[in-house]
Structure formats: structure tokens, C-alpha cells
Amino acid sequence: MGEIVTDPNDEGVKSLREAIERYRLQYNFDGSEIEPSGVEDLYVRAADFQAYDIAPPQGGYVGWDQYKVGWHHVMNKYSKIRFVFGDDLRVMRMGDVGWCSFSADWGGETAGGEAFNKEFRETMVWDRQDGAWRVVQEHGSMPRTTTLSGGEVI
């Protein structure tokens, strides 16, 4: 088994960080229509791709074809998006497999003109294929709190 590499000067980690930044930038848009074709080159477009998104369905998406339809359904709800990573980006790789996690603020304007802001966290698994990093599994979630009858927030 290989060694886990986190050194930002490692060429594999460096190129993975560049792919992650491309991912972040693809989800920033201001009034122009965003199309799946703008981001799909970052993903493995295969039947075994899997994603859990911050939106339904609870069971996530299995396969690129299912995710592409769901992705378009979610993204059509917004007219402007500002995607800002927190200061906790972690990037690791072992050979041609990499993974990252981060928190982020995702805000902007809905298609109906209402301002929104969502805090979420993301974990991604990447595979380097033909020299390019591709997302093979993506998991986005939002921290949720529940207030108990006694007022305690859990």
C-alpha cells in the first residue's frame, strides 16, 4: 500500500488542488446560465459514479446519467451563486487516488430573486485517469440542528 501524501509541494497534490479550484470556480456564476457541460469534465461520467448532494434525494445519485438530471434540476433554482471555501480545505492522495474535504458558504440569488446563503461541508474522492483528476464520489451535506423541548440545541 502506498503512502498518504498531504505535502502541498507534491506534484500530485498540487495538480489535485488545481482541479479542486476549477471545481469551485465552475460553481461561481452571476446571471449566466450554468450548464452541466461546464463541469462534467471534472467527473467520471460512468454508471458507478455516486453523489450525495445538499438537496434531495436522500439516497443520493447513482450513476452520472442520474446525477446530471438531478444536478440540472437543482442548479435551475438559482440565478447567481457565490461559492467560497472555508479555511479548512484538506487534500490528500495515495498514488492516483485523492480525496479532499472542506466547509463552504454557498450563497447568491434564487431564480425568483431571493437572496440565500447555505453553509455546507463536502467530501470528494478523486481518481487520476490519463493524467487528469476526476471526481468518482461526492458527498455534500448541511449541518442541521434540532432544538429539544428543554431548549438544548443538538
PyMOL commands that set and color helices and strands:
alter all, ss='L'
color gray80, all
select helices_A, chain A and resi 11-26+36-38+40-42+64-75
alter helices_A, ss='H'
color red, helices_A
select strands_A, chain A and resi 29-30+50-52+61-62+78-85+90-94+97-110+115-129+132-141
alter strands_A, ss='S'
color yellow, strands_A
deselect
rebuild
show_as cartoon
